[in-house]
């Protein structure tokens, strides 16, 4: 490990430790408040608490803190811990609703919030409580954001970005649920809204705004973050087809069985050598294992995987060009540079 790598790992550990500590205390207080309002309210609040504290890489909080330092923010990462907590609560809200929409019973190695609600409430009330749990996490995310102790004008600008990325995530989710993506361009447009907005661009821009960055810095960091966010999701798309359940928590062919229209799948659907094999398993959760393996192999054989990998490389290169052009504190620029690898160099 180089000195630069070690510095980034130290930064990751420091931010994650700060977030985990603040998040635990903060959520305990919220659950205690809910308890006063009744056992049902407490059950919903505690479901959110359990999921938020159950792991997670905290990369959104790390990106926010790195951008804050890169733009010369005062007080170090501790000054924006509340913003990092807000990002984690936003992620929790989205996971709760995702699991409810997809009917998933597990998340982060434990029961999903909808599964917890099914264990506590009967029938349709469990569905209603699952939606309300996500809504509660969203409210908490805004509450935490407004606890930042930095100049009000900076907090307002960060809050505007926070609201914008929430809107984009919902638009992207609508496109995803509708299965509207028909080609690579539409897949990337969906990813830019649904994932890149709140996973990379939003945290980076919020960190810059909280540091009092200039408009030129914000523009440059946006140009850095947008392609990186799409590359991050394209990497997830590859893992969703070629992943390893033991190593990555993503079984090979998982996205095929779920009927998702991700980059390698949409690309391969247009190839004669893969289309028929994909049709046997796409959106068929009980498809035979040999058919799944054949479909996965066909995506590789027709060149779809290679084309997505090439696109990831091009987006990463675009991101680095923008980062190099930005006027930033050198140590902060280095942190953002290392974050590129952390987000895109995950392999099946």
N, C-alpha and C positions, 0 to 999 in steps of 0.2 A: 504493500500500500504506500503510495506517495504521500508527501507531506500535505499536498492539496487535498487528496482523498481523505486523509485523516482529519483535516480541518472541517471538511464537509460532514463527515460522520459525527464529529463532535458537535457541530451545529445542529444536526438532526436530533441527536440525543438530548441536547439542551432544550430545544423547542418542544419536543415530545414530552419531556419530563415536566416542563412548565405547564403545558396544556393539560396533561393528565391530572396533575395536582389541582389546578384551578377548576377543571371540569368536575372532578369528584366532589369538591367542597360546594361548588355552585349548584350541582344537581341534588345533592343531599338537602340543601336548603329549600329547593323548589318542591321536592317530594314532601318535606315536612310541612310546607305551606298547604300542599294539596291534602295532606292527611286531615287537617282541620276541617276541610270541606266535605269529608266523607270517604268511606272505604272505596267506593267506586272511582272517585277522582284520584285517590292515591294509587289504585291499581293501574290506571292509565298512565299516570305520571311516572310510576316506578318502572313500567315497561319501557318507556323512553329512556329512563336513566340506565337501565340494565344494558340496552343496546349501545348507547353512546359510550359507555365505559368498557365495553367488551372488545378491546383491541382496536384495529384501524391503524393505518400508517401515519395519520395526521399530516399527509403531504400538503394539503391545502393550507393548513396553518404554517407549515414550513415555508411554502412559497410566499405567503403573505409576509412573514418575518424577513425572508431573504430580500424581497423587494423593498421593504421598509429600510433595511440596512443599506441596500444598494443606492437608495436615494438620500442617504444621510440622515435618516430619522434619529432623533435623540432618545436617549434612555435605554437603548438596546432592545432586545426581543421582549423583555418584560413589559415594555410600554404598549405592546400590541397583543398581549396574551388574551385579553378579553375579545379581541377581533378573531383570534384563532379559535377560541371557544365557540364563538358565533358560527364560524365556518363548520365546525364539527357538528353543531346542532342542526345546521342546514342539511348537512349530509345525512344525519339521522332521520330528519323529516322525509327526505327523498327515499331513503332505504325503506322506511316504514310503508310508504305508499307504493313503492315498487313491489314489495313483498305481498302487499294486499292485492294489487292488480294481477300479479303473476301466480298467486296462490302458493308462495314458497313458505315452507314450514321451518326452515333453518336459515340462520344468518350469523356469520362470524363464529361458527362453532357452537352455537346454542340456538334456542328457539327464537324464531322471528317474533316481532311484536304482534302480528296477527295471530300467530300460534299461541302466544301468551294470552291474548284476549279471548281466544276460543276456549282456553282452559278456565277462564274466569267468568265469561258471559255466555248466555245461551243464544242459539239461533242467529237471527239477523242483528241482534245487539252486538255480537262479537265483531261483525263487519263495521257497524257504526262506530264502535269504540276504536277500531283500528284506524279508521279515517281521522277520528278525533285525536288519536295519539300523534299522528303525523302533523295535524294542525297545531297541536300543543308544542311540538318540537320546533315548528316554524315560528310560533310566537316567542318561544324562548330564545331562538336565534336572534331575533330583532332586539329583544330585551338585553341580551348580552352585548350586542353591538353598541347599544347606546350607553353602556357603562364604561366605554373607553374614555380615559382621562387625557385627552389631547385637545388642542384648539377646536372649537365648535365648527368652524368653517371646513376643517379637514374631515371631521366626522360626518358632516352633511354630504360632502362629495363621496366619501366612502359608502355611505348609506344609499346614495343614488345608484352607485355601481352594484351594490348588494341587491337592490330592487330590480335593476335591469337584468341581472343574471338569473334571478328567480323567474322572471317572465320568460326569458329565453329557454330555460330548462323545461318549462311547462309546454311551450310551443314545440320543442324538440321531442318531448315525450308523446305529444299528440301524434306527431308524424311517425314515431316508432310504433306506438300501439296500432295505428292505422295500417302499418306495413306499407307506407307510401313510397319508400326509396326503391327506385327501379334501376339505377345505374350508379357508377362510382361517384359522380358529381353529387347526386342527391343523397347518397350515403354520407358523404363528407359534410354536406350542408346540415343534415340531421345531427351529426356528431358535433358540429360547431355549436349548435344550439343546446343540445341535450347534455353534453359532457364537457366540452372545452370551455364553455362559458363559466361554469362554477368550479371546475377542477383546476384550471390554470389561469385563464384570463382574468376572471373575477378576483381571485386572491392576489394576483400580481398587481393589478390596477388598484385594488383597495390598499395594499401595502404602500404603494407609491403615493396615493392620495393622503394617507395618514401621515406620511413623512413630509408632506408639503411639497411634493415634486412639482417641477415646472410642467407646462403643457407639452413641451418638446420631449421631456422624459416619459410622460404618460403615453404619448404617441409611439415612441420607440419601444417601450415595454409592451404595449398592446401588439405591435408588429412582431415582437418576440413570442408573446404568449399564444396568439391565435393559432399559428401552425403547430406549435408544440402541443396544444390541447388536442388537436385533431390527430396528431401522431400518437399521442398517448392512447386515444380510443382505438385507433387502428391496431396498435399493439395488442390491446384487449381483444379485438376482433380475431386476430390471429390465434391468440391463446384460447378463445372460445371454440375454435375448431380443432386446433392441434395441441391443446393443453394436456396436462397430466394432473389427474385428480389428487394424487399424493403430494406432488411437488408444488402445484399452484392452486389447488382447490377448484380447478376447471377441468372437468372430464373431456376427453377427446370427443368431438362431435356434439358437445352439449348445446351449442347454439343452433345446430342443424335440427336436433330433436325438438327444440323449443320453437322452431319456425321463425327464427330471427333473420332479418335481411341485413347482415353485416357485410363488410367490404369483400372478404374472400368468397363468401357465399354468392352474393349478387354478381361478382365477376365471373364465377364459375358457371352460373346459371345460363350464361350466354354461350357457353362452349358445348359443342355437340358431344364431346367425349365425357362430359360430366353431367349434363342436364338430366338425362334419364336416371342416373344413379341418385342424384340429389332428390328427384321427385319421389323416390321410394322412402325417403327418411325425413324430408323437410317438414316440420310441423307434425311429426308422428312420434310421440314420446315412447311408444312401445315397439318401435321398429326393431327388427332382428339385428343382433350385434354384427353379423357378417356384412349386412347391408350398410350399416353405419361405417364400418371400417373401409368398405369399398368406396363409399361416397367421399370420405375424408381423403383417401388416397387419390381419388380423381381430381380433387381440388388442387392437390400438389402437382399431379401429372399434367394438368392442362395449363399450368403456369400461373394460376391465380394467386397462389401464396407468394411466389416470387415477385409478381407485380405489386402486391400490397407492401411487401418488404421494401421494394424500390421506392414506393411512394412515401413510406415512413422516412427513409433516408433523405429524400428530397425535402420533406417538411422540416426535418431536423436541421438540415443545412440552411434552409430559409430562416429558421429561428436563430441560428448562430450568427448569421449575417446581420440581423436586426439587433441582436445583443451587442455585437462588436461596434455597431454604429451609435449605440446609446451612450450618453454622458452619465457615468455612474461611479460610485466609490469602487475602487478596484477589488476590495475584499468582497463586496456585495455582488459584483459582476461574477466573480469566481464561484460564489455560492449558487447563483442562478445557472451558471454553465454546468456545474456538477448535477444540478437538479434535472437537466435534460436527460442525462444518462439514467438517473433513477426512475424517470417516468417512461422511458422508451426502450431500455435495454433489458426488458424482462423476457425470458425465453422459455418456451415449452420444453 
